[in-house]
């Protein structure tokens, strides 16, 4: 039991740090969105808001685009604001997940792994991880779609050798494994809680 409480305390410290990092990420997203909004409302010079580089990235592949084909600044701002908003949303979901994990660890730090709230928090964590997984999938799809539109991929690539360019958005169901594990653990801990209650009543 001492090993369990010691491990739970160490894991809790790790997630406390993760919680701080996620909050920093959330605030950073909000500040960047604020800069974009203020810059457009007050019609500030583009240089004060940000810059548009000439790099086009496809995973590990990076292309340098000629000046004449770089996307316009306003389109890039819209794309950046959309991604920042989605990033802020994912940060909030991450913060809620970490808060729930720490709530699960709290009774374990006291040597009570089968506390009544543990199974409920595991079920809650399952739903949060499911929502977060869907949000990440949506974020990736929007990122790919806006990249295609804003960077005008069809204009850049279509030539005598390439006749068509298209975006194929796929859905990766592998993220469902993590919520399934949490729901299963919730069932296991609920059963353990019932056994613990029966044991206490017997004593």
RAFENNOR-V977807 format. One record per pair of residues at least 12 apart in sequence whose C-alpha atoms are under 6 Angstrom apart, sorted by the first residue. I is the first residue (numbers start at 1). J is the second residue. Records with the same first field share a line. If there is no record, write none. Layout:
I = J, J
//
This chain:
5 = 108, 109, 111
8 = 105, 109
9 = 109
19 = 95
22 = 91
26 = 88, 91
29 = 84, 88
33 = 81
71 = 151
75 = 150
104 = 118
114 = 193
119 = 186, 189, 190
122 = 182, 186
123 = 183, 186
126 = 179, 182, 183
129 = 179
130 = 179
133 = 175
//
